[in-house]
Amino acid sequence: MKSVIPFSKELEFSTKIQEITSISLEREFEVKDLSIEGNLFVTGEYKSHEVSANVLPFSYKIPFTIEVPENLVKESVSLEISDFAYDIEEEKKIKVNIELELNAEVDEKEEIEEIEPPQMEVDPEEIIRMMESSAKEEQEEIEKEQEIESEEPKEEEEVLEETKEEPKEIIAEENRGEEEEMILQTVTTEDEYKTYHIHIIKDGENIETICTMYGSNANLLAEYNDVSNIIPGEKLIIPSNDES
C-alpha cells in the first residue's frame, strides 16, 4: 500500500518576517492499532529587518494523526517526507505545505479499508484569530464600497493629444528562493537522520552536474525522482545520510 498524504499549516511569528534565512523539517511517529500518530517539527532562522545582520530562531511543532486499516502490518510501515515548501503569507505568517509518503504492507486475508484524511489538531486561539481576521476584512470591504459610492464624478479633462503607452515588458519572477538551499531532515526508525536537499533545476544543468554538486549519483536520484526527462524549474529530491 502506498499513499501520499498532504498537510498545510499557517505558522504565526512574534515579529515581522523580512527573510527566511534557513528552514528544516523533521518528523516523528508511532504506529498504533488504527492510526499513525506523530509530530512535524519546523525549525529555522529568519530576519525581521532587511538591513539587520541579526537572525532570530523559530521552532514549531505540528501534531498529526493518520487513520489506517486494521489489516496494516505495523512492522512494514514507512513514513517519509516527499515534499516540503513554504510561502510568506503576511508580515508575521508563513504557510507550510508538506507531503508525507506512507508505504506499508496489508494482510490480504482481511478487507482493505480506505485511509481517512489526516486529522490535524487545531489550536482554539488560532480559530479565534482567524475569525477576527475574517471580520476585519469584511468591515474593510464594506468601508471601501462606501467610499467609492460617496466619491463625486470628476470632470472630464480636454484631451489635446492622444498618446499610446508602449506595453511594458512583464518580467516573471525567476524561481523564487532558488538562491536558498532548502534542507529537509527526517528521523528514521533506527534513530538516524536523513537529509533531503530540494534542488530547483536551472538552465544548462543536467543529472551529471547536479550529482557532482551534491556528491550523489544518478542511480540514487532515480530512486526518488523521474530523471528520464528533466527540465528547468522542476524540483529534484536529493537524499543524503548524516550521523545523528
N, C-alpha and C positions, 0 to 999 in steps of 0.2 A: 504494500500500500504506500502510495506517495501522494502528498498533499502540500500545496503552498498556502500558507496562512498569513494574510496581511494584517498589519497593525498600523494605526495612525493616532498620534497623540500630540496635543499642544503643550509646550513647556513654557512657563512664565518665569522670567528672571526678575531679580530685585532692582536692577538698574537698566539703563538704556543699552542696547546691543549695537555697537558700531561695526564689529567684525568678529566672526568666529575664527580664532587662530588655530584651534585643534579640537577634534571631537572623536570619540571612540564609543563602541557599543560592545557590551558583554552580556551574557545570559547564563542563568542557572535554572534547572528544572528538576522536578521529581515526578516519576510515573506512579500514579495511583490506580485503583481498580477501574474507575470510569473516567479518569481525567488525567491530564498532564498539567501540573501547576508549577509556576516559577516566576522569575522576575527578569526584566531587562534593565540594564544599568547604562545610562547615557552620561558620559563624563567628558570634560574637556576644559578649554580656557577661551576667554573672549576679551575684546577691548570694548570699553564703554565710551571712549573718545578717540577720534581719528588721529589727533596729534599726540596722544599719550602713548608712552612706551610700556606702561604697566599693563599686565594682563590679570584677569580675575578668574579663579577656578569656578566650575559649576559641576553639580552631580545630581542626577535624578534617577529614581527607582520606579519602574513601571511594572506592577504585578499583572500576570495574565493567567487564564485558565482555558485549557483546550479540552473539550469533551471528546472521549474516544469510545469505540465499541468494546463490549465485554470480551470479545474473542481476540483482542490485541495481545500479541506476545510481548510482554514487558521487556524482556531481555534484548529484543531486537530493535527497540526504539532509538532513533537518531533524530535530533532536532538541531538543525544548523541554520545560521543566518545566510540567506541567499541574496538579500539586497538591503541597502540602508541609504537613505537620503534625508536631507533636511532643507527647510526654507525659512528665512526670517519673515514672519508674518506681520509683526508690528514692531514698535521700538523696543518692547520688552518681551516679545514672544517669538519662539521658533516652533515650527511644526515638523515632527519627525515621521517618516514613512518607513516602515520596517516590514520585511517579508521573511518568515521562517519556513524552512522546508522540513516537513515531517516525513520520515521514512520508517516503516515498521512492517513486520510480518503479522498476518492474521491466521487464526485457526480456521481452516476451510471447513471443518466439521460443523461450525456454527454459522448462523446467518450474519452477514456483514451489515452493520448499521452505518449510516452516514454520519460523518463528523459534524457536530453542531458548530456554528460560528463561535469564535473565541469570546469569552465573557471578560471584559475588562473592568477592573474596579474603578469606580468614579468617585472623585473627591466631592463631597457636598458643597464645600466652599467654591469649587470650580464651577458647579452648576449655577450658584448664586451670581458669580461674576459674569457668566455667560448671559444670564437673564438680564442683569443690569446693563451690560454692553448692548444687548439687542434693543432694550427700551430706549437707551440713549440714542442709538442710530435712528430709530423710528421718530423720536422727537426732533432730531436734526433734520430729517427728511421733510417733516411737516413744516418746520420753520422756513426751510429753503423754498418750499412751494408757496408759502405765504408771501415771501419776499418777491418772488417772481410775479405773483398776481398784483402786488402793490406798486411795481415799477411802472412809471408812465412811459408811453412810447416816445422814443427820441425822434426829433425832426430829421427828415432826410436831407443830407447834405448834397449840394450840387456836384455832380461828377464832371470834372473838366477833362480828364483824360483817363481812358480805361487801360489799366495795366494788368498784365498777367504775370502771376508769380510762377517762376520756374519750379517744377516739382522738386522737393528736397529728397535727397537720397536717404533712404532708410537703411541704417546700418544695424544689422541684427547683432544682438549681444552674443559674443562667441563663448560658448561652453562655460557659463558662469561657474566659477570655483575650480577651473581646470588647473590653476596655479597651486591650488591647495591639494595636498595628498590626504585622502580620507582613509583612516585606518579603522578597520573593524576587527575587534578582538572577541573571541568566544572561548568558553571554557568547556573542554571535553569531559566525558565522564571519568577519565583517568586523571583528572586534576591537571591537565596540560593546557596551555594557552595556544590557540591557533589565531594567527593574524591574517586578515584578508585585506589586500590592497585593492581599492576600486580605481581602475585606471581608465580615463577617457581617451579614446584613440584620437590622435591628431593626424593631420595631413602628412604623408610621407612615412608614417610608421607602419611596421609590419610585425608579424609574430616574432621574428628573429631579434629585431631591435628591442622589442618590449621584454623578451626573455632576458636579454643582456642587461637591460635597465634594472630588473628586479632579481637577477641571479636565479632565474627559474628556467623551465624548459617547456617545449611545445607540448609534450605528452601530458604534463601536469596541468597546463592551461586548458587542454582539450577535455579534461575530466570535469571542468567547471563551466566551460563556455563552448559555443559553436564557433570554431576558428576556421571553418571552411571558407567563409567569405566575410572578412571583417571590413568595416567602412568607418571613416572618421565620424566622431560623435557618439559611437557606441561605447558601452561600458564593458570592461573585462574584469572578472573577479580573479585575483592572483593570490593564492594562499601561500603561507609560509609558516613554519613551526618555530616557536620560541619556547625556551625553557621557562617554567613557571617559577 
